[in-house]
């Protein structure tokens, strides 16, 4: 969440940031009014608490003193209730404000205003008509959405045979690269408490509709390893010497895809459950900009090793995620659609999430703790990556080549022509 003091001291800057995101800047005025009233009531609470303590210490026995003490306690009780109500209202108003875009973020209202920063491998020219990933997956016995629909409903899939082996190959491939770069491997919890999820900024605005909530246990299923990697150091003060602290987590991810009705209903690109490896970094504020560029460079290394055509895109202010101050996407070419599609995202959330889950660092011994910066980035999203591999490495003879970088992990160099398998 944003810092209420920063909003109080720099309201015009906050208004400008909201307008750049295409949001109503009037929310700032409502928050400032609530914040003012909250601080006034908080001052009164502190005053009456002191008076109550003074009466308690003096131990007055005359009826006048006892009556005055009673009135102070009653007034204090009412003020404390008002303080709690205003605190809840203020927190709700803060939850309704996203992170502010950094100055270098491109202006724009939606994805049409995103900016291509650079291009990697170029799409290959094929002498045959490319099939889409689902047609390939079904023909080769790798993907089964029909049976999954009978078992769990739409937007689920079984990965089978080489498809299942490719998942584990991709995870090992990404983990080996990132472990060699100092990332600590983690398998995090796949459920999270509501107050922690809220602190990570993942229940704000329309995001709540995207989440699966287990009412009986009052837990949410995570939508990414980011959601439980970030709170791993909740309420801790880290020493500056351990920063940057880099993790790579593997987890299942669950998303209702509430806002995508009718979109990508075919295949395994947009599903309710998928597996993903995610990078997460805790960094000092002055280092987070360089850390974001490093994360994107690692994403490019992973994608390049898979021999996939891609480009890096700077996301416009109006298209960025709720918690993001700066965001890049990597888009991979899908031959069947003749367009690039997002497979990776990398974000600097500055101190927005750190403030929400109270993760701080200390520059020197005895120094006042400060909020650090938190960053997240996709290492590999299994469904989308397998879809991209099938489409880009399909051959005219019906086989699918496996990139050399994966062969030692999966144990095969190609997926045979389906006619030779059955």
LOTORGU-829829 format. One line per 10 residues: number of its first residue (from 1); their letters; for each residue x, y, z of N, C-alpha, C. Coordinates in steps of 0.2 Angstrom, whole numbers. Layout:
REM LOTORGU-829829
NUM	a	X/Y/Z/X/Y/Z/X/Y/Z ~ ...
***
This chain:
REM LOTORGU-829829
1	xxxxxxxxxx	4/-6/0/0/0/0/4/6/0 ~ 1/12/-2/5/18/-2/6/21/5 ~ 10/25/6/12/28/13/7/34/14 ~ 3/34/19/-2/39/20/2/46/21 ~ 7/46/24/11/52/25/14/55/18 ~ 16/51/14/18/53/7/12/56/4 ~ 6/53/4/0/56/1/-2/63/4 ~ -1/63/11/-2/69/14/3/75/12 ~ 9/73/11/14/78/9/15/79/2 ~ 12/75/-2/13/75/-10/7/74/-13
11	xxxxxxxxxx	1/77/-11/-5/75/-14/-6/76/-22 ~ -2/81/-24/-3/82/-32/1/77/-36 ~ 7/74/-33/10/69/-36/6/63/-36 ~ 3/61/-31/-2/55/-31/-7/56/-36 ~ -10/62/-36/-16/63/-41/-13/62/-48 ~ -7/65/-49/-4/64/-56/-3/57/-58 ~ -1/53/-53/0/46/-54/-6/42/-55 ~ -12/44/-52/-18/40/-53/-21/42/-60 ~ -20/48/-62/-22/50/-68/-18/47/-74 ~ -12/46/-73/-8/42/-78/-10/35/-79
21	xxxxxxxxxx	-13/32/-73/-16/25/-73/-23/25/-76 ~ -26/31/-77/-33/32/-80/-38/31/-74 ~ -36/33/-68/-40/32/-62/-43/39/-60 ~ -48/39/-56/-51/45/-53/-46/48/-47 ~ -44/54/-48/-39/57/-43/-43/59/-37 ~ -50/60/-38/-54/62/-32/-53/57/-26 ~ -51/51/-27/-50/47/-21/-45/50/-16 ~ -40/54/-19/-35/57/-14/-38/61/-9 ~ -43/65/-12/-47/70/-7/-50/66/-2 ~ -54/61/-4/-57/57/1/-53/54/7
31	xxxxxxxxxx	-47/52/4/-42/49/9/-39/54/14 ~ -38/60/11/-35/66/15/-40/68/20 ~ -46/68/19/-51/70/24/-51/65/29 ~ -52/59/27/-52/53/32/-46/53/37 ~ -40/54/33/-33/54/37/-33/60/42 ~ -36/66/40/-36/71/45/-40/70/51 ~ -46/67/50/-51/66/55/-48/60/59 ~ -44/55/56/-41/50/60/-36/52/65 ~ -32/57/62/-26/59/66/-29/64/72 ~ -34/67/71/-37/72/76/-40/67/82
41	xxxxxxxxxx	-44/62/80/-46/57/85/-41/54/88 ~ -36/52/85/-30/48/88/-27/53/93 ~ -26/59/92/-24/64/97/-28/64/103 ~ -35/65/102/-39/65/107/-39/58/112 ~ -38/53/108/-37/46/112/-31/46/116 ~ -26/49/114/-19/49/118/-20/54/124 ~ -24/59/123/-25/64/128/-29/61/134 ~ -34/58/132/-39/54/137/-36/48/140 ~ -31/45/137/-27/39/140/-23/42/145 ~ -20/47/144/-15/50/149/-19/52/155
51	xxxxxxxxxx	-25/55/154/-29/57/159/-32/51/163 ~ -33/46/160/-36/40/163/-30/37/168 ~ -24/37/165/-18/34/169/-17/39/175 ~ -18/45/174/-17/50/180/-22/49/185 ~ -28/48/184/-33/46/189/-32/39/192 ~ -29/34/188/-28/28/191/-22/28/196 ~ -17/32/194/-11/33/199/-13/37/205 ~ -17/42/204/-19/46/210/-23/43/215 ~ -27/38/212/-31/34/217/-36/38/221 ~ -39/44/218/-44/48/221/-50/44/224
61	xxxxxxxxxx	-52/46/230/-57/42/233/-64/47/234 ~ -63/53/233/-69/57/234/-74/56/228 ~ -80/57/229/-85/56/224/-84/60/218 ~ -82/66/218/-81/71/213/-76/68/208 ~ -70/66/211/-65/63/207/-67/57/204 ~ -70/52/207/-72/46/204/-77/47/198 ~ -81/52/199/-86/54/194/-82/56/188 ~ -78/61/189/-74/63/183/-70/58/180 ~ -67/53/184/-63/47/181/-68/43/177 ~ -74/42/179/-79/38/175/-80/41/169
71	xxxxxxxxxx	-81/48/169/-83/51/162/-77/51/157 ~ -71/51/160/-65/51/156/-65/44/153 ~ -66/39/157/-66/32/154/-71/31/149 ~ -77/34/150/-82/33/145/-81/37/138 ~ -78/43/139/-76/46/133/-70/43/129 ~ -66/40/133/-60/36/130/-63/30/126 ~ -68/27/129/-71/21/126/-74/23/119 ~ -78/28/119/-81/31/113/-76/33/108 ~ -70/36/110/-65/38/105/-61/33/102 ~ -60/28/106/-56/22/104/-60/18/99
81	xxxxxxxxxx	-67/18/100/-71/14/95/-71/19/88 ~ -72/25/89/-71/29/83/-65/29/79 ~ -59/28/83/-53/28/80/-52/21/76 ~ -55/16/79/-55/9/75/-59/10/69 ~ -64/13/69/-69/14/63/-65/18/58 ~ -62/23/60/-58/28/55/-52/24/53 ~ -49/20/57/-43/16/54/-45/11/49 ~ -51/8/50/-53/3/45/-55/7/39 ~ -58/13/39/-60/17/33/-54/19/30 ~ -49/21/33/-43/24/30/-39/18/27
91	xxxxxxxxxx	-39/12/30/-36/6/27/-39/5/20 ~ -46/5/20/-50/3/14/-48/8/9 ~ -48/15/11/-46/20/5/-39/19/3 ~ -34/17/7/-28/15/5/-27/9/0 ~ -31/4/2/-32/-2/-2/-34/0/-9 ~ -38/5/-10/-41/7/-16/-37/11/-20 ~ -30/12/-18/-26/16/-22/-20/11/-24 ~ -19/11/-31/-13/6/-33/-6/10/-32 ~ -1/6/-34/5/9/-34/6/15/-39 ~ 10/19/-38/11/25/-43/16/23/-48
101	xxxxxxxxxx	15/25/-55/20/23/-60/26/27/-59 ~ 32/24/-60/38/28/-60/38/33/-66 ~ 42/38/-66/42/43/-71/44/40/-78 ~ 48/35/-79/50/33/-85/45/28/-88 ~ 40/26/-85/35/22/-87/31/25/-93 ~ 30/22/-99/27/25/-104/19/27/-102 ~ 17/33/-105/10/35/-104/6/31/-108 ~ 0/30/-106/-5/26/-110/-11/23/-106 ~ -16/21/-109/-22/19/-106/-23/11/-106 ~ -20/8/-111/-21/1/-111/-15/-2/-115
111	xxxxxxxxxx	-15/-9/-117/-10/-12/-120/-8/-10/-127 ~ -13/-6/-130/-11/-3/-136/-6/2/-136 ~ -4/5/-130/1/10/-129/7/7/-126 ~ 8/1/-125/14/-2/-123/19/-1/-128 ~ 26/-1/-126/31/0/-131/36/-5/-131 ~ 37/-8/-137/42/-13/-138/49/-10/-137 ~ 53/-13/-132/59/-10/-131/65/-13/-135 ~ 64/-20/-136/69/-23/-140/66/-30/-143 ~ 69/-33/-148/67/-39/-151/73/-44/-150 ~ 71/-50/-149/76/-55/-148/76/-59/-155
121	xxxxxxxxxx	76/-66/-154/75/-70/-160/69/-69/-164 ~ 70/-69/-171/65/-67/-176/61/-74/-177 ~ 54/-73/-178/50/-79/-180/53/-82/-186 ~ 53/-89/-186/55/-92/-192/50/-93/-198 ~ 52/-93/-204/47/-93/-209/46/-101/-211 ~ 40/-103/-211/39/-110/-212/35/-111/-219 ~ 37/-117/-221/34/-118/-228/28/-122/-227 ~ 25/-123/-221/19/-126/-220/14/-122/-216 ~ 8/-124/-215/3/-121/-211/4/-123/-204 ~ 5/-118/-199/6/-120/-192/0/-122/-189
131	xxxxxxxxxx	0/-128/-185/-6/-129/-181/-5/-126/-174 ~ -11/-125/-171/-10/-122/-164/-8/-127/-159 ~ -7/-125/-153/-4/-129/-148/-9/-135/-146 ~ -15/-133/-146/-20/-138/-144/-20/-144/-149 ~ -21/-142/-155/-21/-147/-160/-15/-152/-160 ~ -9/-148/-159/-3/-152/-159/-3/-157/-152 ~ -5/-154/-147/-5/-157/-140/-10/-163/-140 ~ -16/-162/-144/-20/-168/-144/-18/-173/-149 ~ -15/-171/-154/-13/-176/-159/-7/-180/-157 ~ -3/-177/-153/3/-181/-150/1/-184/-143
141	xxxxxxxxxx	-5/-184/-141/-7/-187/-134/-3/-183/-128 ~ -2/-177/-129/1/-173/-124/-3/-169/-119 ~ -9/-167/-122/-14/-163/-119/-21/-165/-119 ~ -24/-166/-114/-31/-168/-114/-36/-164/-110 ~ -39/-159/-114/-44/-155/-111/-51/-158/-110 ~ -53/-162/-114/-59/-165/-114/-60/-169/-108 ~ -56/-174/-106/-57/-177/-100/-56/-173/-94 ~ -52/-168/-94/-51/-163/-89/-58/-160/-88 ~ -61/-158/-93/-67/-154/-92/-73/-159/-89 ~ -73/-165/-90/-77/-170/-87/-76/-170/-80
151	xxxxxxxxxx	-70/-170/-78/-67/-171/-71/-68/-164/-67 ~ -66/-158/-70/-65/-152/-66/-69/-146/-69 ~ -71/-147/-75/-74/-141/-78/-70/-138/-84 ~ -72/-133/-87/-68/-130/-92/-62/-126/-89 ~ -57/-125/-94/-51/-122/-92/-46/-126/-87 ~ -47/-132/-88/-42/-137/-85/-39/-142/-90 ~ -34/-145/-89/-30/-149/-94/-26/-155/-90 ~ -26/-160/-93/-21/-165/-91/-15/-165/-96 ~ -9/-164/-93/-3/-165/-97/-1/-172/-96 ~ 1/-175/-102/3/-182/-102/9/-184/-106
161	xxxxxxxxxx	12/-190/-105/18/-192/-109/23/-186/-109 ~ 26/-185/-115/31/-180/-116/29/-173/-113 ~ 22/-172/-113/20/-165/-111/21/-165/-103 ~ 20/-170/-100/22/-170/-92/29/-170/-91 ~ 33/-173/-95/40/-173/-95/43/-166/-96 ~ 40/-163/-101/42/-156/-102/41/-151/-97 ~ 36/-152/-93/35/-148/-87/41/-148/-82 ~ 43/-154/-80/48/-155/-76/55/-153/-79 ~ 56/-154/-85/62/-152/-89/62/-144/-88 ~ 57/-141/-89/57/-133/-89/59/-131/-82
171	xxxxxxxxxx	56/-134/-77/57/-132/-70/65/-133/-69 ~ 67/-139/-70/74/-140/-69/79/-135/-73 ~ 77/-134/-79/81/-129/-83/81/-122/-80 ~ 75/-120/-78/75/-113/-75/79/-113/-69 ~ 77/-118/-64/81/-118/-58/88/-118/-58 ~ 91/-122/-63/98/-123/-63/101/-116/-66 ~ 98/-113/-70/100/-106/-72/100/-101/-66 ~ 95/-101/-63/94/-96/-58/98/-98/-51 ~ 99/-104/-50/103/-106/-44/110/-104/-45 ~ 112/-105/-52/119/-103/-53/120/-95/-53
181	xxxxxxxxxx	115/-91/-53/115/-84/-52/113/-82/-45 ~ 113/-86/-40/113/-84/-33/106/-84/-31 ~ 101/-87/-34/94/-87/-32/93/-93/-28 ~ 90/-93/-22/88/-98/-17/82/-102/-19 ~ 82/-108/-21/76/-112/-23/71/-112/-17 ~ 65/-112/-18/60/-112/-13/54/-115/-16 ~ 51/-120/-12/44/-122/-13/39/-119/-8 ~ 36/-114/-9/32/-110/-4/25/-113/-3 ~ 21/-111/2/14/-113/3/10/-111/-3 ~ 5/-115/-4/0/-113/-10/-6/-110/-7
191	xxxxxxxxxx	-6/-108/-1/-12/-105/2/-9/-99/7 ~ -14/-94/7/-12/-88/11/-17/-85/15 ~ -16/-82/21/-21/-79/25/-23/-73/22 ~ -30/-71/23/-33/-65/20/-29/-59/21 ~ -27/-58/27/-23/-52/29/-16/-51/26 ~ -13/-57/25/-7/-57/21/-8/-55/14 ~ -13/-59/11/-14/-57/4/-16/-50/3 ~ -20/-47/7/-22/-40/7/-15/-36/7 ~ -11/-38/12/-4/-34/12/0/-34/6 ~ -1/-39/2/3/-40/-4/-1/-36/-10
201	xxxxxxxxxx	-6/-33/-8/-10/-29/-13/-14/-34/-18 ~ -16/-40/-16/-19/-45/-21/-26/-46/-19 ~ -29/-42/-15/-36/-42/-14/-40/-35/-16 ~ -36/-31/-18/-38/-24/-20/-42/-24/-26 ~ -46/-19/-27/-50/-18/-33/-54/-24/-35 ~ -53/-26/-42/-57/-31/-44/-53/-38/-43 ~ -47/-38/-40/-43/-44/-39/-46/-49/-35 ~ -50/-47/-30/-53/-52/-26/-57/-57/-30 ~ -60/-54/-36/-64/-59/-40/-60/-64/-43 ~ -54/-63/-44/-49/-67/-47/-47/-73/-43
211	xxxxxxxxxx	-48/-73/-36/-45/-77/-31/-50/-83/-29 ~ -47/-89/-28/-51/-94/-25/-51/-94/-17 ~ -56/-93/-14/-56/-93/-7/-59/-99/-3 ~ -56/-102/1/-58/-108/5/-62/-105/11 ~ -68/-104/11/-72/-101/17/-71/-104/23 ~ -71/-111/23/-71/-115/30/-65/-113/33 ~ -59/-113/30/-53/-112/33/-50/-105/32 ~ -54/-100/29/-52/-93/28/-45/-93/25 ~ -44/-96/20/-38/-96/16/-39/-95/9 ~ -34/-92/6/-35/-91/-2/-30/-95/-5
221	xxxxxxxxxx	-31/-98/-11/-26/-101/-15/-22/-96/-19 ~ -16/-97/-19/-11/-92/-22/-12/-92/-30 ~ -11/-86/-33/-11/-85/-40/-4/-86/-43 ~ 1/-86/-39/8/-86/-41/12/-87/-34 ~ 18/-90/-35/23/-91/-29/24/-84/-26 ~ 24/-79/-30/25/-72/-28/21/-70/-22 ~ 15/-73/-21/10/-71/-16/12/-74/-9 ~ 16/-79/-9/19/-82/-3/26/-81/-2 ~ 30/-79/-7/37/-78/-7/38/-71/-4 ~ 34/-66/-6/34/-59/-3/34/-59/5
231	xxxxxxxxxx	29/-62/7/28/-62/15/32/-67/19 ~ 37/-70/15/41/-75/19/45/-71/24 ~ 47/-64/23/50/-60/28/46/-55/32 ~ 39/-57/32/34/-52/35/36/-51/42 ~ 36/-44/44/37/-42/51/44/-43/53 ~ 49/-43/48/56/-44/49/60/-38/47 ~ 66/-37/50/70/-31/48/77/-35/46 ~ 78/-34/39/84/-38/36/90/-33/37 ~ 96/-36/37/102/-32/37/104/-30/30 ~ 106/-24/29/108/-22/22/113/-27/19
241	xxxxxxxxxx	117/-30/23/122/-34/20/119/-40/16 ~ 113/-43/18/110/-48/14/107/-47/8 ~ 106/-40/7/103/-38/1/107/-37/-5 ~ 105/-38/-11/99/-41/-13/98/-48/-11 ~ 92/-50/-9/90/-57/-7/86/-60/-13 ~ 88/-65/-16/85/-67/-22/82/-74/-21 ~ 76/-76/-23/73/-82/-22/70/-84/-29 ~ 70/-91/-30/66/-93/-36/61/-99/-33 ~ 55/-98/-33/50/-102/-31/46/-106/-36 ~ 44/-112/-34/40/-116/-39/33/-118/-35
251	xxxxxxxxxx	27/-117/-38/21/-118/-35/16/-119/-40 ~ 10/-122/-38/4/-122/-42/1/-115/-42 ~ -3/-113/-47/-6/-106/-47/-13/-107/-49 ~ -17/-103/-45/-25/-104/-46/-28/-97/-48 ~ -31/-97/-53/-34/-90/-55/-41/-92/-58 ~ -46/-88/-56/-53/-89/-58/-54/-86/-65 ~ -49/-82/-68/-50/-79/-74/-57/-76/-75 ~ -59/-72/-70/-66/-69/-70/-67/-64/-75 ~ -61/-60/-77/-62/-55/-82/-61/-57/-89 ~ -60/-64/-90/-58/-66/-97/-63/-70/-100
261	xxxxxxxxxx	-70/-69/-98/-75/-74/-101/-75/-73/-109 ~ -74/-79/-112/-74/-79/-119/-68/-79/-122 ~ -62/-77/-118/-56/-76/-121/-51/-82/-120 ~ -48/-84/-125/-43/-90/-124/-46/-96/-121 ~ -52/-98/-123/-55/-104/-120/-52/-110/-123 ~ -48/-110/-128/-45/-115/-132/-38/-117/-129 ~ -37/-123/-127/-30/-125/-125/-28/-123/-118 ~ -22/-122/-117/-19/-122/-110/-15/-115/-109 ~ -17/-110/-113/-14/-103/-112/-17/-100/-106 ~ -24/-100/-105/-27/-96/-100/-32/-102/-96
271	xxxxxxxxxx	-29/-104/-91/-33/-110/-87/-33/-108/-80 ~ -37/-112/-76/-38/-110/-69/-33/-113/-64 ~ -29/-118/-67/-24/-121/-63/-18/-122/-67 ~ -12/-119/-65/-6/-120/-69/0/-120/-64 ~ 6/-123/-66/12/-122/-62/17/-117/-65 ~ 21/-114/-61/25/-109/-63/31/-108/-58 ~ 37/-106/-61/42/-104/-57/43/-97/-57 ~ 44/-94/-51/44/-87/-51/50/-84/-47 ~ 53/-79/-50/58/-75/-46/56/-70/-42 ~ 59/-69/-36/57/-64/-31/63/-61/-28
281	xxxxxxxxxx	63/-54/-27/69/-51/-25/68/-46/-20 ~ 71/-46/-14/71/-41/-9/77/-36/-10 ~ 76/-30/-11/82/-25/-13/82/-19/-10 ~ 87/-15/-9/87/-9/-6/84/-4/-12 ~ 81/2/-9/77/6/-14/82/8/-20 ~ 88/10/-19/93/12/-24/95/7/-29 ~ 94/1/-27/96/-5/-31/90/-8/-35 ~ 84/-6/-34/79/-10/-37/78/-9/-44 ~ 80/-3/-47/80/-2/-54/84/-6/-58 ~ 90/-7/-55/95/-12/-58/93/-19/-58
291	xxxxxxxxxx	90/-21/-52/87/-27/-51/82/-29/-56 ~ 77/-25/-58/72/-26/-62/75/-27/-69 ~ 80/-23/-71/83/-25/-78/87/-32/-78 ~ 90/-33/-72/93/-40/-71/88/-46/-72 ~ 82/-45/-69/77/-50/-69/75/-51/-77 ~ 74/-45/-80/72/-46/-87/78/-49/-91 ~ 84/-48/-90/89/-51/-94/89/-58/-92 ~ 88/-61/-86/87/-68/-85/82/-71/-88 ~ 76/-67/-89/70/-70/-93/72/-71/-100 ~ 76/-66/-103/78/-67/-110/83/-73/-111
301	xxxxxxxxxx	87/-74/-106/92/-79/-106/88/-86/-106 ~ 83/-86/-102/79/-93/-102/75/-94/-108 ~ 72/-88/-111/68/-89/-117/72/-90/-123 ~ 78/-87/-123/83/-88/-129/85/-95/-129 ~ 87/-98/-123/89/-105/-123/84/-110/-126 ~ 78/-108/-125/72/-112/-128/71/-111/-136 ~ 75/-106/-139/75/-105/-146/68/-102/-148 ~ 65/-98/-144/59/-95/-145/59/-88/-147 ~ 56/-86/-153/56/-79/-155/52/-75/-149 ~ 55/-69/-148/52/-65/-142/53/-58/-143
311	xxxxxxxxxx	50/-54/-139/52/-46/-139/50/-44/-132 ~ 54/-39/-130/53/-36/-123/49/-30/-124 ~ 43/-29/-119/39/-24/-120/38/-20/-113 ~ 39/-13/-114/38/-9/-108/30/-8/-107 ~ 27/-9/-101/20/-9/-100/18/-2/-99 ~ 13/1/-102/11/8/-101/8/9/-94 ~ 7/15/-92/5/16/-85/-3/14/-84 ~ -7/14/-89/-13/12/-89/-14/4/-89 ~ -9/1/-91/-10/-7/-92/-6/-10/-87 ~ -2/-7/-82/2/-10/-77/-3/-14/-72
321	xxxxxxxxxx	0/-19/-69/-3/-22/-63/-4/-17/-57 ~ -8/-19/-53/-10/-15/-47/-5/-13/-43 ~ 0/-18/-41/5/-16/-37/11/-14/-40 ~ 12/-13/-46/18/-12/-50/19/-4/-51 ~ 25/-2/-50/28/5/-51/31/5/-58 ~ 33/-1/-60/36/-2/-67/36/-9/-69 ~ 34/-10/-75/33/-17/-77/35/-18/-85 ~ 38/-24/-86/40/-27/-92/36/-33/-94 ~ 35/-34/-100/32/-41/-102/37/-44/-107 ~ 38/-50/-107/41/-54/-113/35/-57/-117
331	xxxxxxxxxx	35/-56/-123/30/-59/-128/34/-63/-132 ~ 31/-69/-133/33/-74/-137/29/-75/-144 ~ 32/-77/-149/28/-78/-155/24/-84/-156 ~ 18/-84/-157/14/-90/-158/12/-90/-166 ~ 15/-95/-169/14/-95/-177/7/-96/-179 ~ 3/-100/-175/-4/-101/-177/-8/-95/-177 ~ -6/-90/-173/-10/-84/-173/-6/-78/-176 ~ 0/-79/-178/4/-74/-181/4/-68/-177 ~ 5/-69/-171/6/-63/-166/10/-65/-160 ~ 13/-60/-157/16/-61/-150/11/-61/-145
341	xxxxxxxxxx	13/-65/-140/8/-66/-134/13/-66/-127 ~ 10/-63/-122/14/-62/-116/15/-69/-113 ~ 21/-71/-111/23/-77/-107/26/-75/-101 ~ 29/-70/-100/33/-68/-94/31/-60/-92 ~ 32/-59/-86/31/-52/-83/36/-51/-78 ~ 38/-45/-78/43/-43/-72/41/-36/-70 ~ 41/-36/-63/38/-30/-60/43/-27/-54 ~ 43/-21/-54/46/-18/-48/40/-15/-44 ~ 39/-17/-38/33/-15/-34/36/-9/-29 ~ 42/-7/-30/45/-2/-25/43/-5/-18
351	xxxxxxxxxx	41/0/-13/40/-2/-6/32/-3/-5 ~ 28/-4/-11/21/-5/-10/19/-11/-6 ~ 22/-17/-9/21/-23/-5/24/-24/1 ~ 30/-21/2/34/-21/8/31/-18/13 ~ 28/-12/12/24/-9/17/18/-13/19 ~ 15/-16/15/9/-20/16/10/-26/21 ~ 16/-29/20/17/-35/24/23/-33/29 ~ 25/-27/29/30/-25/34/37/-28/34 ~ 40/-27/28/47/-30/27/51/-24/27 ~ 56/-24/31/61/-18/31/68/-20/32
361	xxxxxxxxxx	72/-15/31/80/-17/31/83/-11/35 ~ 89/-13/38/93/-8/42/99/-7/38 ~ 101/-1/36/107/1/33/113/-1/37 ~ 113/1/43/119/1/48/116/-1/55 ~ 121/-4/59/119/-5/66/117/1/69 ~ 111/0/72/108/6/76/104/11/71 ~ 104/10/65/100/14/60/93/13/60 ~ 89/18/59/81/17/59/80/12/53 ~ 75/7/54/73/2/49/69/6/43 ~ 70/4/37/67/7/31/63/2/28
371	xxxxxxxxxx	58/3/24/55/-1/20/59/-3/14 ~ 60/-9/12/64/-11/6/60/-11/0 ~ 63/-13/-6/59/-14/-12/58/-21/-14 ~ 53/-23/-16/51/-30/-18/50/-30/-26 ~ 53/-35/-29/52/-37/-36/50/-44/-37 ~ 46/-45/-43/44/-52/-45/45/-52/-52 ~ 46/-58/-54/47/-60/-62/45/-67/-63 ~ 42/-68/-69/41/-75/-71/47/-78/-73 ~ 49/-84/-70/55/-88/-73/52/-92/-79 ~ 47/-96/-78/44/-100/-83/36/-102/-81
381	xxxxxxxxxx	32/-100/-85/25/-102/-84/23/-108/-88 ~ 22/-114/-85/22/-120/-89/17/-120/-95 ~ 11/-119/-94/6/-120/-99/8/-116/-105 ~ 9/-109/-104/11/-105/-110/17/-107/-113 ~ 22/-109/-109/29/-110/-112/28/-117/-116 ~ 25/-122/-114/24/-128/-118/20/-126/-124 ~ 15/-122/-124/11/-120/-130/16/-117/-135 ~ 20/-113/-132/25/-109/-137/30/-114/-140 ~ 32/-119/-136/37/-124/-138/34/-128/-144 ~ 28/-130/-143/24/-135/-148/24/-131/-154
391	xxxxxxxxxx	21/-125/-154/20/-121/-160/26/-119/-164 ~ 31/-117/-160/37/-114/-164/42/-120/-166 ~ 42/-126/-163/46/-131/-165/43/-137/-168 ~ 37/-136/-170/33/-141/-175/37/-141/-181 ~ 37/-147/-184/41/-149/-190/36/-151/-196 ~ 37/-150/-202/33/-152/-207/31/-159/-207 ~ 36/-163/-205/34/-171/-205/30/-173/-199 ~ 28/-168/-195/23/-170/-189/27/-170/-183 ~ 33/-170/-183/37/-171/-176/38/-164/-173 ~ 40/-164/-167/41/-158/-163/48/-158/-160
401	xxxxxxxxxx	52/-154/-162/59/-154/-160/60/-151/-153 ~ 64/-154/-149/65/-151/-142/72/-147/-142 ~ 71/-141/-139/77/-137/-139/83/-141/-136 ~ 89/-140/-138/95/-143/-135/95/-142/-127 ~ 93/-136/-125/94/-134/-118/90/-139/-114 ~ 84/-142/-116/80/-146/-112/81/-153/-113 ~ 85/-155/-118/86/-162/-119/89/-167/-114 ~ 94/-164/-110/97/-168/-105/92/-168/-99 ~ 87/-164/-98/82/-164/-93/76/-169/-94 ~ 74/-169/-101/68/-173/-102/70/-180/-105
411	xxxxxxxxxx	76/-181/-108/78/-187/-110/76/-189/-118 ~ 74/-184/-121/72/-185/-128/74/-179/-132 ~ 75/-179/-139/77/-174/-143/71/-172/-148 ~ 66/-176/-148/60/-174/-152/54/-178/-150 ~ 48/-175/-151/42/-179/-150/40/-182/-157 ~ 39/-188/-158/38/-192/-164/32/-189/-167 ~ 31/-191/-174/25/-190/-178/20/-194/-174 ~ 14/-191/-173/9/-195/-170/7/-202/-174 ~ 8/-202/-180/6/-208/-184/11/-214/-182 ~ 17/-212/-179/22/-217/-178/21/-219/-170
421	xx	16/-216/-167/16/-217/-159/10/-222/-158 ~ 5/-222/-162/-1/-225/-160/-2/-231/-165
***
